[in-house]
Amino acid sequence: MTSCAFCKREDIRQRSLYSNFGLHCVKDLYPVTAHHYLVIAEQHAVAMAQLGGQMLENLERLVSSFRLQ
């Protein structure tokens, strides 16, 4: 998808704090709080609801793992 702002950024994988299950978690370049992160799915979707059940489960697993830290 050539219009995807994240696909154009070659540094996303390098800046990734966590990569698994088709998701990348990076520190926001312009954070509004001390622990402001951005989670990017490799699968393209306009809305989270389009990601499908498995991807949403993976997202919940990712968020839960950060809550435990």
N, C-alpha and C positions, 0 to 999 in steps of 0.2 A: 504494500500500500504506500504509494509515493507521497500521499498527503499527510501521512502520520508523522507528527512532530517527534515522537520518540524513536521511530525507526531511523530517522535522519541523524539522531544523536549517537555517534559511535562510542561515546564514553559511558553510556548507560551500564553496560556490562562491567566495565572497569570500576565504576563508582558504586556498584551494587554491594550493599551490606549483606544481602541475603538473596540467593537465587535458587529456586526449586519449584517444582510443580508448575512450570510455565509462568512463574511470577518473578519479578525483580523488585526489591525494596531498596530505595536510595534516599539519602538525606535530601530534603528539598533545598534547592538553590537559594530560595528566598523564604526561609522559615518564619512563621508568625509566632511559634512557641519553641521552647528549648528542644522538644522531642517531636519535631514535625517531619514526617517521612512520607514518601510517595511510593505507592505500590502500583506497578505497571504490569499488566498482563501481556504476554506475548501474542495472545489471540486478540484480534481486532474486534471491537464492539463499540457501538454508540452508547449503550447503557449497560450497567452491570447485569441487569436481568437477561441480557443477550448472551452472557458468558456460558450459561448452562450449569447444570447441577454439579458436575465434577469440579469445574473451575471454581465455583462458589465455595465448595467444600475445601478446596486447596487454599483459598483466600482466608477462610475462617481458621484453618490450621496455622497459617502464617501469622495472623493477628494474635491468635492464642499463644503462640510460641514467644512473641514479643511481650505479651502481658506477663509472662512468667519470669522475665528477666528483671 
